[in-house]
Amino acid sequence: MSDSGMNYLNGLMDEWMELELRKAGAERKAQREAQLLSEALEMTSGISTQRPTVEHLVVAMRWCVSQNQTDWQDAPF
């Protein structure tokens, strides 16, 4: 195979690897946000005595926005 053909294949592999890394990062972020949302719900229901962190509050606010919760008092947090 010529050098240009190898360079093309290497470029494709680099793009594929970058895409896979971004996909894995997005999946980890989604899992982390789901965990934080679950913990925030436990904190507000009295199951957990842990105090919320800024991360918990940010995820809870994002959830409220995604649910079109405009009145924060109606949110489960």
mmCIF file of the N, C-alpha and C atoms, coordinates in Angstrom:
data_MODEL
# 
_entry.id   MODEL 
# 
loop_
_atom_site.group_PDB 
_atom_site.id 
_atom_site.type_symbol 
_atom_site.label_atom_id 
_atom_site.label_alt_id 
_atom_site.label_comp_id 
_atom_site.label_asym_id 
_atom_site.label_entity_id 
_atom_site.label_seq_id 
_atom_site.pdbx_PDB_ins_code 
_atom_site.Cartn_x 
_atom_site.Cartn_y 
_atom_site.Cartn_z 
_atom_site.occupancy 
_atom_site.B_iso_or_equiv 
_atom_site.pdbx_formal_charge 
_atom_site.auth_seq_id 
_atom_site.auth_comp_id 
_atom_site.auth_asym_id 
_atom_site.auth_atom_id 
_atom_site.pdbx_PDB_model_num 
ATOM 1   N N  . MET A 1 1  ? 0.854   -1.172 0.000  1.00 0.00 ? 1  MET A N  1 
ATOM 2   C CA . MET A 1 1  ? 0.000   0.000  0.000  1.00 0.00 ? 1  MET A CA 1 
ATOM 3   C C  . MET A 1 1  ? 0.902   1.238  0.000  1.00 0.00 ? 1  MET A C  1 
ATOM 4   N N  . SER A 1 2  ? 0.463   2.245  -0.696 1.00 0.00 ? 2  SER A N  1 
ATOM 5   C CA . SER A 1 2  ? 1.271   3.460  -0.798 1.00 0.00 ? 2  SER A CA 1 
ATOM 6   C C  . SER A 1 2  ? 1.223   4.259  0.498  1.00 0.00 ? 2  SER A C  1 
ATOM 7   N N  . ASP A 1 3  ? 2.152   5.196  0.620  1.00 0.00 ? 3  ASP A N  1 
ATOM 8   C CA . ASP A 1 3  ? 2.195   6.050  1.814  1.00 0.00 ? 3  ASP A CA 1 
ATOM 9   C C  . ASP A 1 3  ? 0.920   6.869  1.946  1.00 0.00 ? 3  ASP A C  1 
ATOM 10  N N  . SER A 1 4  ? 0.403   7.358  0.820  1.00 0.00 ? 4  SER A N  1 
ATOM 11  C CA . SER A 1 4  ? -0.814  8.166  0.899  1.00 0.00 ? 4  SER A CA 1 
ATOM 12  C C  . SER A 1 4  ? -2.003  7.312  1.353  1.00 0.00 ? 4  SER A C  1 
ATOM 13  N N  . GLY A 1 5  ? -2.029  6.044  0.910  1.00 0.00 ? 5  GLY A N  1 
ATOM 14  C CA . GLY A 1 5  ? -3.089  5.144  1.356  1.00 0.00 ? 5  GLY A CA 1 
ATOM 15  C C  . GLY A 1 5  ? -2.992  4.848  2.842  1.00 0.00 ? 5  GLY A C  1 
ATOM 16  N N  . MET A 1 6  ? -1.777  4.665  3.326  1.00 0.00 ? 6  MET A N  1 
ATOM 17  C CA . MET A 1 6  ? -1.574  4.426  4.759  1.00 0.00 ? 6  MET A CA 1 
ATOM 18  C C  . MET A 1 6  ? -1.924  5.670  5.570  1.00 0.00 ? 6  MET A C  1 
ATOM 19  N N  . ASN A 1 7  ? -1.550  6.821  5.062  1.00 0.00 ? 7  ASN A N  1 
ATOM 20  C CA . ASN A 1 7  ? -1.889  8.068  5.756  1.00 0.00 ? 7  ASN A CA 1 
ATOM 21  C C  . ASN A 1 7  ? -3.402  8.240  5.837  1.00 0.00 ? 7  ASN A C  1 
ATOM 22  N N  . TYR A 1 8  ? -4.099  7.906  4.762  1.00 0.00 ? 8  TYR A N  1 
ATOM 23  C CA . TYR A 1 8  ? -5.558  8.008  4.746  1.00 0.00 ? 8  TYR A CA 1 
ATOM 24  C C  . TYR A 1 8  ? -6.167  7.062  5.787  1.00 0.00 ? 8  TYR A C  1 
ATOM 25  N N  . LEU A 1 9  ? -5.708  5.820  5.813  1.00 0.00 ? 9  LEU A N  1 
ATOM 26  C CA . LEU A 1 9  ? -6.219  4.850  6.785  1.00 0.00 ? 9  LEU A CA 1 
ATOM 27  C C  . LEU A 1 9  ? -5.900  5.271  8.216  1.00 0.00 ? 9  LEU A C  1 
ATOM 28  N N  . ASN A 1 10 ? -4.701  5.775  8.429  1.00 0.00 ? 10 ASN A N  1 
ATOM 29  C CA . ASN A 1 10 ? -4.343  6.258  9.768  1.00 0.00 ? 10 ASN A CA 1 
ATOM 30  C C  . ASN A 1 10 ? -5.237  7.422  10.177 1.00 0.00 ? 10 ASN A C  1 
ATOM 31  N N  . GLY A 1 11 ? -5.546  8.306  9.251  1.00 0.00 ? 11 GLY A N  1 
ATOM 32  C CA . GLY A 1 11 ? -6.457  9.422  9.539  1.00 0.00 ? 11 GLY A CA 1 
ATOM 33  C C  . GLY A 1 11 ? -7.842  8.930  9.908  1.00 0.00 ? 11 GLY A C  1 
ATOM 34  N N  . LEU A 1 12 ? -8.327  7.918  9.179  1.00 0.00 ? 12 LEU A N  1 
ATOM 35  C CA . LEU A 1 12 ? -9.635  7.338  9.499  1.00 0.00 ? 12 LEU A CA 1 
ATOM 36  C C  . LEU A 1 12 ? -9.636  6.706  10.886 1.00 0.00 ? 12 LEU A C  1 
ATOM 37  N N  . MET A 1 13 ? -8.583  5.994  11.201 1.00 0.00 ? 13 MET A N  1 
ATOM 38  C CA . MET A 1 13 ? -8.479  5.375  12.527 1.00 0.00 ? 13 MET A CA 1 
ATOM 39  C C  . MET A 1 13 ? -8.434  6.432  13.629 1.00 0.00 ? 13 MET A C  1 
ATOM 40  N N  . ASP A 1 14 ? -7.697  7.502  13.401 1.00 0.00 ? 14 ASP A N  1 
ATOM 41  C CA . ASP A 1 14 ? -7.634  8.581  14.384 1.00 0.00 ? 14 ASP A CA 1 
ATOM 42  C C  . ASP A 1 14 ? -9.013  9.186  14.611 1.00 0.00 ? 14 ASP A C  1 
ATOM 43  N N  . GLU A 1 15 ? -9.757  9.433  13.533 1.00 0.00 ? 15 GLU A N  1 
ATOM 44  C CA . GLU A 1 15 ? -11.106 9.994  13.645 1.00 0.00 ? 15 GLU A CA 1 
ATOM 45  C C  . GLU A 1 15 ? -12.033 9.044  14.398 1.00 0.00 ? 15 GLU A C  1 
ATOM 46  N N  . TRP A 1 16 ? -11.930 7.749  14.086 1.00 0.00 ? 16 TRP A N  1 
ATOM 47  C CA . TRP A 1 16 ? -12.770 6.760  14.739 1.00 0.00 ? 16 TRP A CA 1 
ATOM 48  C C  . TRP A 1 16 ? -12.468 6.700  16.234 1.00 0.00 ? 16 TRP A C  1 
ATOM 49  N N  . MET A 1 17 ? -11.181 6.697  16.575 1.00 0.00 ? 17 MET A N  1 
ATOM 50  C CA . MET A 1 17 ? -10.799 6.643  17.992 1.00 0.00 ? 17 MET A CA 1 
ATOM 51  C C  . MET A 1 17 ? -11.279 7.881  18.732 1.00 0.00 ? 17 MET A C  1 
ATOM 52  N N  . GLU A 1 18 ? -11.164 9.040  18.102 1.00 0.00 ? 18 GLU A N  1 
ATOM 53  C CA . GLU A 1 18 ? -11.632 10.281 18.731 1.00 0.00 ? 18 GLU A CA 1 
ATOM 54  C C  . GLU A 1 18 ? -13.133 10.227 18.967 1.00 0.00 ? 18 GLU A C  1 
ATOM 55  N N  . LEU A 1 19 ? -13.874 9.721  17.998 1.00 0.00 ? 19 LEU A N  1 
ATOM 56  C CA . LEU A 1 19 ? -15.320 9.585  18.135 1.00 0.00 ? 19 LEU A CA 1 
ATOM 57  C C  . LEU A 1 19 ? -15.677 8.631  19.265 1.00 0.00 ? 19 LEU A C  1 
ATOM 58  N N  . GLU A 1 20 ? -14.980 7.511  19.360 1.00 0.00 ? 20 GLU A N  1 
ATOM 59  C CA . GLU A 1 20 ? -15.236 6.545  20.425 1.00 0.00 ? 20 GLU A CA 1 
ATOM 60  C C  . GLU A 1 20 ? -14.930 7.139  21.801 1.00 0.00 ? 20 GLU A C  1 
ATOM 61  N N  . LEU A 1 21 ? -13.856 7.919  21.901 1.00 0.00 ? 21 LEU A N  1 
ATOM 62  C CA . LEU A 1 21 ? -13.517 8.559  23.176 1.00 0.00 ? 21 LEU A CA 1 
ATOM 63  C C  . LEU A 1 21 ? -14.588 9.565  23.585 1.00 0.00 ? 21 LEU A C  1 
ATOM 64  N N  . ARG A 1 22 ? -15.070 10.349 22.618 1.00 0.00 ? 22 ARG A N  1 
ATOM 65  C CA . ARG A 1 22 ? -16.128 11.318 22.929 1.00 0.00 ? 22 ARG A CA 1 
ATOM 66  C C  . ARG A 1 22 ? -17.401 10.600 23.360 1.00 0.00 ? 22 ARG A C  1 
ATOM 67  N N  . LYS A 1 23 ? -17.723 9.504  22.690 1.00 0.00 ? 23 LYS A N  1 
ATOM 68  C CA . LYS A 1 23 ? -18.919 8.722  23.027 1.00 0.00 ? 23 LYS A CA 1 
ATOM 69  C C  . LYS A 1 23 ? -18.809 8.165  24.448 1.00 0.00 ? 23 LYS A C  1 
ATOM 70  N N  . ALA A 1 24 ? -17.656 7.612  24.779 1.00 0.00 ? 24 ALA A N  1 
ATOM 71  C CA . ALA A 1 24 ? -17.444 7.062  26.124 1.00 0.00 ? 24 ALA A CA 1 
ATOM 72  C C  . ALA A 1 24 ? -17.533 8.167  27.180 1.00 0.00 ? 24 ALA A C  1 
ATOM 73  N N  . GLY A 1 25 ? -16.980 9.330  26.874 1.00 0.00 ? 25 GLY A N  1 
ATOM 74  C CA . GLY A 1 25 ? -17.051 10.451 27.809 1.00 0.00 ? 25 GLY A CA 1 
ATOM 75  C C  . GLY A 1 25 ? -18.481 10.903 28.037 1.00 0.00 ? 25 GLY A C  1 
ATOM 76  N N  . ALA A 1 26 ? -19.277 10.945 26.968 1.00 0.00 ? 26 ALA A N  1 
ATOM 77  C CA . ALA A 1 26 ? -20.678 11.346 27.095 1.00 0.00 ? 26 ALA A CA 1 
ATOM 78  C C  . ALA A 1 26 ? -21.458 10.329 27.920 1.00 0.00 ? 26 ALA A C  1 
ATOM 79  N N  . GLU A 1 27 ? -21.158 9.044  27.730 1.00 0.00 ? 27 GLU A N  1 
ATOM 80  C CA . GLU A 1 27 ? -21.837 8.007  28.507 1.00 0.00 ? 27 GLU A CA 1 
ATOM 81  C C  . GLU A 1 27 ? -21.487 8.116  29.988 1.00 0.00 ? 27 GLU A C  1 
ATOM 82  N N  . ARG A 1 28 ? -20.210 8.369  30.294 1.00 0.00 ? 28 ARG A N  1 
ATOM 83  C CA . ARG A 1 28 ? -19.807 8.529  31.709 1.00 0.00 ? 28 ARG A CA 1 
ATOM 84  C C  . ARG A 1 28 ? -20.486 9.756  32.315 1.00 0.00 ? 28 ARG A C  1 
ATOM 85  N N  . LYS A 1 29 ? -20.569 10.836 31.545 1.00 0.00 ? 29 LYS A N  1 
ATOM 86  C CA . LYS A 1 29 ? -21.210 12.050 32.050 1.00 0.00 ? 29 LYS A CA 1 
ATOM 87  C C  . LYS A 1 29 ? -22.688 11.791 32.341 1.00 0.00 ? 29 LYS A C  1 
ATOM 88  N N  . ALA A 1 30 ? -23.362 11.090 31.453 1.00 0.00 ? 30 ALA A N  1 
ATOM 89  C CA . ALA A 1 30 ? -24.777 10.777 31.654 1.00 0.00 ? 30 ALA A CA 1 
ATOM 90  C C  . ALA A 1 30 ? -24.977 9.898  32.885 1.00 0.00 ? 30 ALA A C  1 
ATOM 91  N N  . GLN A 1 31 ? -24.097 8.920  33.079 1.00 0.00 ? 31 GLN A N  1 
ATOM 92  C CA . GLN A 1 31 ? -24.184 8.060  34.263 1.00 0.00 ? 31 GLN A CA 1 
ATOM 93  C C  . GLN A 1 31 ? -23.961 8.863  35.537 1.00 0.00 ? 31 GLN A C  1 
ATOM 94  N N  . ARG A 1 32 ? -23.008 9.773  35.501 1.00 0.00 ? 32 ARG A N  1 
ATOM 95  C CA . ARG A 1 32 ? -22.710 10.605 36.680 1.00 0.00 ? 32 ARG A CA 1 
ATOM 96  C C  . ARG A 1 32 ? -23.900 11.515 36.993 1.00 0.00 ? 32 ARG A C  1 
ATOM 97  N N  . GLU A 1 33 ? -24.492 12.107 35.960 1.00 0.00 ? 33 GLU A N  1 
ATOM 98  C CA . GLU A 1 33 ? -25.641 12.976 36.191 1.00 0.00 ? 33 GLU A CA 1 
ATOM 99  C C  . GLU A 1 33 ? -26.827 12.191 36.732 1.00 0.00 ? 33 GLU A C  1 
ATOM 100 N N  . ALA A 1 34 ? -27.032 10.970 36.251 1.00 0.00 ? 34 ALA A N  1 
ATOM 101 C CA . ALA A 1 34 ? -28.124 10.142 36.764 1.00 0.00 ? 34 ALA A CA 1 
ATOM 102 C C  . ALA A 1 34 ? -27.892 9.803  38.234 1.00 0.00 ? 34 ALA A C  1 
ATOM 103 N N  . GLN A 1 35 ? -26.647 9.521  38.592 1.00 0.00 ? 35 GLN A N  1 
ATOM 104 C CA . GLN A 1 35 ? -26.314 9.228  39.986 1.00 0.00 ? 35 GLN A CA 1 
ATOM 105 C C  . GLN A 1 35 ? -26.563 10.452 40.863 1.00 0.00 ? 35 GLN A C  1 
ATOM 106 N N  . LEU A 1 36 ? -26.126 11.613 40.395 1.00 0.00 ? 36 LEU A N  1 
ATOM 107 C CA . LEU A 1 36 ? -26.315 12.839 41.176 1.00 0.00 ? 36 LEU A CA 1 
ATOM 108 C C  . LEU A 1 36 ? -27.791 13.173 41.324 1.00 0.00 ? 36 LEU A C  1 
ATOM 109 N N  . LEU A 1 37 ? -28.577 12.973 40.277 1.00 0.00 ? 37 LEU A N  1 
ATOM 110 C CA . LEU A 1 37 ? -30.007 13.247 40.345 1.00 0.00 ? 37 LEU A CA 1 
ATOM 111 C C  . LEU A 1 37 ? -30.680 12.315 41.344 1.00 0.00 ? 37 LEU A C  1 
ATOM 112 N N  . SER A 1 38 ? -30.292 11.047 41.324 1.00 0.00 ? 38 SER A N  1 
ATOM 113 C CA . SER A 1 38 ? -30.840 10.080 42.275 1.00 0.00 ? 38 SER A CA 1 
ATOM 114 C C  . SER A 1 38 ? -30.491 10.474 43.710 1.00 0.00 ? 38 SER A C  1 
ATOM 115 N N  . GLU A 1 39 ? -29.239 10.878 43.926 1.00 0.00 ? 39 GLU A N  1 
ATOM 116 C CA . GLU A 1 39 ? -28.822 11.307 45.266 1.00 0.00 ? 39 GLU A CA 1 
ATOM 117 C C  . GLU A 1 39 ? -29.585 12.552 45.700 1.00 0.00 ? 39 GLU A C  1 
ATOM 118 N N  . ALA A 1 40 ? -29.803 13.482 44.775 1.00 0.00 ? 40 ALA A N  1 
ATOM 119 C CA . ALA A 1 40 ? -30.534 14.708 45.125 1.00 0.00 ? 40 ALA A CA 1 
ATOM 120 C C  . ALA A 1 40 ? -31.964 14.378 45.531 1.00 0.00 ? 40 ALA A C  1 
ATOM 121 N N  . LEU A 1 41 ? -32.595 13.444 44.825 1.00 0.00 ? 41 LEU A N  1 
ATOM 122 C CA . LEU A 1 41 ? -33.946 13.030 45.197 1.00 0.00 ? 41 LEU A CA 1 
ATOM 123 C C  . LEU A 1 41 ? -33.975 12.373 46.575 1.00 0.00 ? 41 LEU A C  1 
ATOM 124 N N  . GLU A 1 42 ? -32.962 11.571 46.872 1.00 0.00 ? 42 GLU A N  1 
ATOM 125 C CA . GLU A 1 42 ? -32.878 10.934 48.195 1.00 0.00 ? 42 GLU A CA 1 
ATOM 126 C C  . GLU A 1 42 ? -32.700 11.973 49.288 1.00 0.00 ? 42 GLU A C  1 
ATOM 127 N N  . MET A 1 43 ? -31.927 13.002 49.003 1.00 0.00 ? 43 MET A N  1 
ATOM 128 C CA . MET A 1 43 ? -31.698 14.048 50.008 1.00 0.00 ? 43 MET A CA 1 
ATOM 129 C C  . MET A 1 43 ? -32.984 14.798 50.328 1.00 0.00 ? 43 MET A C  1 
ATOM 130 N N  . THR A 1 44 ? -33.780 15.080 49.292 1.00 0.00 ? 44 THR A N  1 
ATOM 131 C CA . THR A 1 44 ? -35.001 15.841 49.533 1.00 0.00 ? 44 THR A CA 1 
ATOM 132 C C  . THR A 1 44 ? -36.108 15.000 50.142 1.00 0.00 ? 44 THR A C  1 
ATOM 133 N N  . SER A 1 45 ? -36.037 13.685 49.961 1.00 0.00 ? 45 SER A N  1 
ATOM 134 C CA . SER A 1 45 ? -37.080 12.830 50.525 1.00 0.00 ? 45 SER A CA 1 
ATOM 135 C C  . SER A 1 45 ? -36.770 12.428 51.964 1.00 0.00 ? 45 SER A C  1 
ATOM 136 N N  . GLY A 1 46 ? -35.580 12.790 52.436 1.00 0.00 ? 46 GLY A N  1 
ATOM 137 C CA . GLY A 1 46 ? -35.208 12.460 53.801 1.00 0.00 ? 46 GLY A CA 1 
ATOM 138 C C  . GLY A 1 46 ? -34.502 11.126 53.933 1.00 0.00 ? 46 GLY A C  1 
ATOM 139 N N  . ILE A 1 47 ? -34.332 10.398 52.836 1.00 0.00 ? 47 ILE A N  1 
ATOM 140 C CA . ILE A 1 47 ? -33.636 9.110  52.886 1.00 0.00 ? 47 ILE A CA 1 
ATOM 141 C C  . ILE A 1 47 ? -32.172 9.317  53.229 1.00 0.00 ? 47 ILE A C  1 
ATOM 142 N N  . SER A 1 48 ? -31.601 10.376 52.688 1.00 0.00 ? 48 SER A N  1 
ATOM 143 C CA . SER A 1 48 ? -30.179 10.654 52.895 1.00 0.00 ? 48 SER A CA 1 
ATOM 144 C C  . SER A 1 48 ? -30.024 11.912 53.740 1.00 0.00 ? 48 SER A C  1 
ATOM 145 N N  . THR A 1 49 ? -29.060 11.891 54.634 1.00 0.00 ? 49 THR A N  1 
ATOM 146 C CA . THR A 1 49 ? -28.789 13.083 55.438 1.00 0.00 ? 49 THR A CA 1 
ATOM 147 C C  . THR A 1 49 ? -27.618 13.877 54.872 1.00 0.00 ? 49 THR A C  1 
ATOM 148 N N  . GLN A 1 50 ? -27.079 13.399 53.761 1.00 0.00 ? 50 GLN A N  1 
ATOM 149 C CA . GLN A 1 50 ? -25.968 14.099 53.109 1.00 0.00 ? 50 GLN A CA 1 
ATOM 150 C C  . GLN A 1 50 ? -26.444 15.455 52.594 1.00 0.00 ? 50 GLN A C  1 
ATOM 151 N N  . ARG A 1 51 ? -25.572 16.443 52.670 1.00 0.00 ? 51 ARG A N  1 
ATOM 152 C CA . ARG A 1 51 ? -25.916 17.769 52.146 1.00 0.00 ? 51 ARG A CA 1 
ATOM 153 C C  . ARG A 1 51 ? -25.594 17.823 50.663 1.00 0.00 ? 51 ARG A C  1 
ATOM 154 N N  . PRO A 1 52 ? -26.431 18.500 49.873 1.00 0.00 ? 52 PRO A N  1 
ATOM 155 C CA . PRO A 1 52 ? -26.177 18.571 48.431 1.00 0.00 ? 52 PRO A CA 1 
ATOM 156 C C  . PRO A 1 52 ? -24.934 19.395 48.115 1.00 0.00 ? 52 PRO A C  1 
ATOM 157 N N  . THR A 1 53 ? -24.247 18.979 47.079 1.00 0.00 ? 53 THR A N  1 
ATOM 158 C CA . THR A 1 53 ? -23.093 19.734 46.590 1.00 0.00 ? 53 THR A CA 1 
ATOM 159 C C  . THR A 1 53 ? -23.564 20.627 45.444 1.00 0.00 ? 53 THR A C  1 
ATOM 160 N N  . VAL A 1 54 ? -22.701 21.462 44.974 1.00 0.00 ? 54 VAL A N  1 
ATOM 161 C CA . VAL A 1 54 ? -23.032 22.307 43.820 1.00 0.00 ? 54 VAL A CA 1 
ATOM 162 C C  . VAL A 1 54 ? -23.382 21.426 42.622 1.00 0.00 ? 54 VAL A C  1 
ATOM 163 N N  . GLU A 1 55 ? -22.655 20.319 42.473 1.00 0.00 ? 55 GLU A N  1 
ATOM 164 C CA . GLU A 1 55 ? -22.960 19.388 41.375 1.00 0.00 ? 55 GLU A CA 1 
ATOM 165 C C  . GLU A 1 55 ? -24.393 18.875 41.462 1.00 0.00 ? 55 GLU A C  1 
ATOM 166 N N  . HIS A 1 56 ? -24.835 18.518 42.666 1.00 0.00 ? 56 HIS A N  1 
ATOM 167 C CA . HIS A 1 56 ? -26.210 18.048 42.840 1.00 0.00 ? 56 HIS A CA 1 
ATOM 168 C C  . HIS A 1 56 ? -27.202 19.138 42.424 1.00 0.00 ? 56 HIS A C  1 
ATOM 169 N N  . LEU A 1 57 ? -26.943 20.349 42.844 1.00 0.00 ? 57 LEU A N  1 
ATOM 170 C CA . LEU A 1 57 ? -27.853 21.444 42.535 1.00 0.00 ? 57 LEU A CA 1 
ATOM 171 C C  . LEU A 1 57 ? -27.897 21.747 41.038 1.00 0.00 ? 57 LEU A C  1 
ATOM 172 N N  . VAL A 1 58 ? -26.751 21.714 40.390 1.00 0.00 ? 58 VAL A N  1 
ATOM 173 C CA . VAL A 1 58 ? -26.704 21.978 38.948 1.00 0.00 ? 58 VAL A CA 1 
ATOM 174 C C  . VAL A 1 58 ? -27.481 20.905 38.186 1.00 0.00 ? 58 VAL A C  1 
ATOM 175 N N  . VAL A 1 59 ? -27.267 19.640 38.543 1.00 0.00 ? 59 VAL A N  1 
ATOM 176 C CA . VAL A 1 59 ? -27.978 18.552 37.869 1.00 0.00 ? 59 VAL A CA 1 
ATOM 177 C C  . VAL A 1 59 ? -29.478 18.665 38.135 1.00 0.00 ? 59 VAL A C  1 
ATOM 178 N N  . ALA A 1 60 ? -29.857 19.000 39.346 1.00 0.00 ? 60 ALA A N  1 
ATOM 179 C CA . ALA A 1 60 ? -31.274 19.160 39.670 1.00 0.00 ? 60 ALA A CA 1 
ATOM 180 C C  . ALA A 1 60 ? -31.890 20.302 38.866 1.00 0.00 ? 60 ALA A C  1 
ATOM 181 N N  . MET A 1 61 ? -31.165 21.397 38.728 1.00 0.00 ? 61 MET A N  1 
ATOM 182 C CA . MET A 1 61 ? -31.677 22.521 37.939 1.00 0.00 ? 61 MET A CA 1 
ATOM 183 C C  . MET A 1 61 ? -31.805 22.135 36.464 1.00 0.00 ? 61 MET A C  1 
ATOM 184 N N  . ARG A 1 62 ? -30.830 21.398 35.937 1.00 0.00 ? 62 ARG A N  1 
ATOM 185 C CA . ARG A 1 62 ? -30.921 20.942 34.539 1.00 0.00 ? 62 ARG A CA 1 
ATOM 186 C C  . ARG A 1 62 ? -32.130 20.033 34.353 1.00 0.00 ? 62 ARG A C  1 
ATOM 187 N N  . TRP A 1 63 ? -32.378 19.170 35.337 1.00 0.00 ? 63 TRP A N  1 
ATOM 188 C CA . TRP A 1 63 ? -33.522 18.277 35.241 1.00 0.00 ? 63 TRP A CA 1 
ATOM 189 C C  . TRP A 1 63 ? -34.816 19.079 35.212 1.00 0.00 ? 63 TRP A C  1 
ATOM 190 N N  . CYS A 1 64 ? -34.913 20.070 36.086 1.00 0.00 ? 64 CYS A N  1 
ATOM 191 C CA . CYS A 1 64 ? -36.115 20.906 36.136 1.00 0.00 ? 64 CYS A CA 1 
ATOM 192 C C  . CYS A 1 64 ? -36.348 21.600 34.798 1.00 0.00 ? 64 CYS A C  1 
ATOM 193 N N  . VAL A 1 65 ? -35.288 22.118 34.219 1.00 0.00 ? 65 VAL A N  1 
ATOM 194 C CA . VAL A 1 65 ? -35.407 22.786 32.919 1.00 0.00 ? 65 VAL A CA 1 
ATOM 195 C C  . VAL A 1 65 ? -35.853 21.790 31.860 1.00 0.00 ? 65 VAL A C  1 
ATOM 196 N N  . SER A 1 66 ? -35.291 20.577 31.881 1.00 0.00 ? 66 SER A N  1 
ATOM 197 C CA . SER A 1 66 ? -35.662 19.574 30.880 1.00 0.00 ? 66 SER A CA 1 
ATOM 198 C C  . SER A 1 66 ? -37.114 19.138 31.028 1.00 0.00 ? 66 SER A C  1 
ATOM 199 N N  . GLN A 1 67 ? -37.682 19.298 32.207 1.00 0.00 ? 67 GLN A N  1 
ATOM 200 C CA . GLN A 1 67 ? -39.077 18.934 32.461 1.00 0.00 ? 67 GLN A CA 1 
ATOM 201 C C  . GLN A 1 67 ? -40.003 20.137 32.339 1.00 0.00 ? 67 GLN A C  1 
ATOM 202 N N  . ASN A 1 68 ? -39.466 21.257 31.880 1.00 0.00 ? 68 ASN A N  1 
ATOM 203 C CA . ASN A 1 68 ? -40.223 22.510 31.745 1.00 0.00 ? 68 ASN A CA 1 
ATOM 204 C C  . ASN A 1 68 ? -40.806 22.978 33.070 1.00 0.00 ? 68 ASN A C  1 
ATOM 205 N N  . GLN A 1 69 ? -40.064 22.736 34.141 1.00 0.00 ? 69 GLN A N  1 
ATOM 206 C CA . GLN A 1 69 ? -40.471 23.194 35.467 1.00 0.00 ? 69 GLN A CA 1 
ATOM 207 C C  . GLN A 1 69 ? -40.075 24.661 35.597 1.00 0.00 ? 69 GLN A C  1 
ATOM 208 N N  . THR A 1 70 ? -41.018 25.542 35.468 1.00 0.00 ? 70 THR A N  1 
ATOM 209 C CA . THR A 1 70 ? -40.710 26.957 35.594 1.00 0.00 ? 70 THR A CA 1 
ATOM 210 C C  . THR A 1 70 ? -40.911 27.448 37.023 1.00 0.00 ? 70 THR A C  1 
ATOM 211 N N  . ASP A 1 71 ? -41.750 26.755 37.764 1.00 0.00 ? 71 ASP A N  1 
ATOM 212 C CA . ASP A 1 71 ? -41.955 27.103 39.167 1.00 0.00 ? 71 ASP A CA 1 
ATOM 213 C C  . ASP A 1 71 ? -41.120 26.146 39.992 1.00 0.00 ? 71 ASP A C  1 
ATOM 214 N N  . TRP A 1 72 ? -40.019 26.639 40.534 1.00 0.00 ? 72 TRP A N  1 
ATOM 215 C CA . TRP A 1 72 ? -39.079 25.780 41.256 1.00 0.00 ? 72 TRP A CA 1 
ATOM 216 C C  . TRP A 1 72 ? -39.711 25.108 42.463 1.00 0.00 ? 72 TRP A C  1 
ATOM 217 N N  . GLN A 1 73 ? -40.766 25.706 43.006 1.00 0.00 ? 73 GLN A N  1 
ATOM 218 C CA . GLN A 1 73 ? -41.423 25.104 44.170 1.00 0.00 ? 73 GLN A CA 1 
ATOM 219 C C  . GLN A 1 73 ? -42.165 23.825 43.809 1.00 0.00 ? 73 GLN A C  1 
ATOM 220 N N  . ASP A 1 74 ? -42.489 23.632 42.542 1.00 0.00 ? 74 ASP A N  1 
ATOM 221 C CA . ASP A 1 74 ? -43.180 22.407 42.108 1.00 0.00 ? 74 ASP A CA 1 
ATOM 222 C C  . ASP A 1 74 ? -42.204 21.269 41.836 1.00 0.00 ? 74 ASP A C  1 
ATOM 223 N N  . ALA A 1 75 ? -40.920 21.582 41.808 1.00 0.00 ? 75 ALA A N  1 
ATOM 224 C CA . ALA A 1 75 ? -39.916 20.562 41.525 1.00 0.00 ? 75 ALA A CA 1 
ATOM 225 C C  . ALA A 1 75 ? -39.763 19.628 42.731 1.00 0.00 ? 75 ALA A C  1 
ATOM 226 N N  . PRO A 1 76 ? -39.320 18.395 42.490 1.00 0.00 ? 76 PRO A N  1 
ATOM 227 C CA . PRO A 1 76 ? -39.214 17.443 43.603 1.00 0.00 ? 76 PRO A CA 1 
ATOM 228 C C  . PRO A 1 76 ? -37.976 17.655 44.470 1.00 0.00 ? 76 PRO A C  1 
ATOM 229 N N  . PHE A 1 77 ? -37.337 18.774 44.365 1.00 0.00 ? 77 PHE A N  1 
ATOM 230 C CA . PHE A 1 77 ? -36.109 19.022 45.124 1.00 0.00 ? 77 PHE A CA 1 
ATOM 231 C C  . PHE A 1 77 ? -36.329 20.076 46.177 1.00 0.00 ? 77 PHE A C  1 
# 
